[in-house]
Amino acid sequence: LAQVRVPPCWAACGPRVRAMVDKGSALETFDWIKIISADGHEFFLDKHVAFECEALKAAYETKRQMGHQGRIELKYEDITGRIMQKVIEYLYYKYKWTDTRQPMPEF
C-alpha cells in the first residue's frame, strides 16, 4: 500500500489552508486531486493549488473531457515521489505568495 504524503509546507500556506488542516478532515474540506507518482506515492492536492501548474490543469481537463466521473487521479509514471513532493511544495508556495502585497520570499 502506498504511503500518503502531505506537503510539509501546509502549515505555512496561509490561513485558509491552515484552517482546513486544523479541522482534522482536510481531504473532505476542499476539492482535491489525487496524484500518484512513479513509485506509488499518493498526494492529495487542493484543486486550486494544482491549477497553478498548467500541466496539471491540462491533464485534469483532458481526463474530465474523456468522461471521467467523480474524483480524478493523475498518474505520473516518470516522476518519483521525491520530485513530486518538491513540485507540490512549490505549487503551495506559489499559491500562497501570488497576488500578495508582501515581497515573495525565496523558495
C-alpha positions as CSV (number, residue, x, y, z in Angstrom):
1,L,0.0,0.0,0.0
2,A,1.4,3.4,-1.0
3,Q,2.2,6.0,1.6
4,V,0.0,9.1,1.7
5,R,2.1,12.2,1.8
6,V,1.0,15.8,2.6
7,P,3.4,18.6,1.8
8,P,5.2,19.8,4.9
9,C,4.6,23.4,3.7
10,W,0.8,23.1,4.6
11,A,1.4,24.8,7.9
12,A,2.8,27.8,6.0
13,C,0.3,28.0,3.3
14,G,-1.9,30.7,4.8
15,P,-5.0,30.9,7.0
16,R,-7.4,29.2,4.5
17,V,-5.3,26.1,4.1
18,R,-4.3,26.0,7.8
19,A,-7.9,26.2,8.8
20,M,-8.7,23.1,6.7
21,V,-5.8,21.2,8.1
22,D,-6.7,22.2,11.7
23,K,-10.2,20.8,11.3
24,G,-8.7,17.3,11.0
25,S,-10.6,16.5,7.9
26,A,-8.6,18.3,5.3
27,L,-9.4,15.9,2.5
28,E,-13.2,16.5,3.0
29,T,-13.0,20.2,3.3
30,F,-11.8,21.1,-0.2
31,D,-12.0,19.9,-3.8
32,W,-8.8,17.9,-4.3
33,I,-6.9,16.0,-6.9
34,K,-5.1,12.7,-6.2
35,I,-1.6,12.5,-7.9
36,I,0.2,9.2,-8.0
37,S,4.0,9.1,-8.5
38,A,6.0,6.5,-10.4
39,D,7.0,4.8,-7.1
40,G,3.4,4.7,-5.9
41,H,3.3,7.6,-3.5
42,E,-0.1,9.3,-3.4
43,F,-0.5,13.0,-3.0
44,F,-3.8,14.9,-2.3
45,L,-3.6,18.4,-3.7
46,D,-6.1,21.2,-3.5
47,K,-7.5,21.7,-7.0
48,H,-6.9,25.5,-6.9
49,V,-3.3,24.9,-6.0
50,A,-2.9,22.2,-8.6
51,F,-4.2,24.6,-11.3
52,E,-1.3,26.9,-10.6
53,C,0.5,24.4,-12.8
54,E,-0.7,24.4,-16.4
55,A,0.4,20.8,-17.0
56,L,-1.7,19.5,-14.1
57,K,-4.6,21.6,-15.1
58,A,-4.4,20.3,-18.7
59,A,-4.1,16.7,-17.5
60,Y,-7.1,17.2,-15.3
61,E,-9.2,18.8,-18.0
62,T,-8.3,16.1,-20.5
63,K,-9.5,13.4,-18.1
64,R,-12.7,15.3,-17.4
65,Q,-13.3,15.7,-21.2
66,M,-12.8,12.0,-21.7
67,G,-15.8,11.4,-19.4
68,H,-14.2,10.5,-16.1
69,Q,-16.7,11.0,-13.3
70,G,-16.1,11.8,-9.7
71,R,-12.5,12.1,-8.3
72,I,-9.8,12.3,-10.9
73,E,-6.4,10.6,-10.3
74,L,-3.4,11.8,-12.2
75,K,-0.7,9.1,-12.6
76,Y,2.9,10.1,-13.5
77,E,4.9,7.1,-14.4
78,D,8.1,9.2,-15.0
79,I,8.1,11.3,-11.8
80,T,9.2,9.9,-8.5
81,G,7.6,10.7,-5.2
82,R,10.6,12.8,-4.1
83,I,10.4,15.0,-7.1
84,M,6.6,15.3,-7.0
85,Q,6.8,16.3,-3.3
86,K,9.1,19.2,-4.3
87,V,6.8,20.2,-7.2
88,I,3.8,20.2,-4.8
89,E,5.7,22.2,-2.2
90,Y,6.5,24.8,-4.9
91,L,2.8,25.0,-6.0
92,Y,1.7,25.7,-2.4
93,Y,4.4,28.3,-2.1
94,K,3.3,29.9,-5.4
95,Y,-0.3,29.8,-4.4
96,K,0.4,31.4,-1.1
97,W,2.5,34.3,-2.4
98,T,0.8,35.1,-5.7
99,D,-1.1,38.3,-5.5
100,T,0.2,39.3,-2.1
101,R,1.5,42.7,-1.2
102,Q,4.5,41.3,0.6
103,P,7.7,40.6,-1.2
104,M,7.9,36.9,-2.2
105,P,10.5,35.1,-0.1
106,E,13.0,32.8,-1.7
107,F,11.7,29.3,-2.3
